[in-house]
Amino acid sequence: MADLDKVKELREATSISYAECAKALKEAGGDIEKAKEVLRKLGKKVARKKSSRVAGDGIVEAYIHSTGKVGVLLELRSETDFVARAKDFKYLAHEIAMQIASMDPEDVKELMAQDYIKDTSKKMKDLVDEAVAKLGENIVVQQFTRFEI
């Protein structure tokens, strides 16, 4: 597979910029799985840098399970309304709300330590860190409420 094809494949799998995907592939010696790990580490590093920035905007996500017996309200914060309106940010909010509905964490700390229900190789913190790297802003799970009948 040509280098450009690998960069494109990695970009499609991660939604990280082409430049970062190319750097990760170079660092990983062309191995896509190793490059994904490089990007995961990059996401954590970027998230640490941005964590001190104020997340003063965001959205409230509402999720109702198909049974109609479990619902979640989630407050997910970003730095700007531009990111709060982004498709990737809304997707993250939906995924977090589904996680809460499914796993019933007691608080944000417990939520962030849980395995992601769609990919148990990741923690929820990793999912948020990846979004921070992708969107370039601090993202904070501020609070949530889970309702169940």
Summary of the structure (lengths in Angstrom):
residues: 149
radius of gyration: 16.3
end to end distance: 52.2
largest distance: 53.7
contacts: 460
relative contact order: 0.17
helix: 54%
strand: 22%
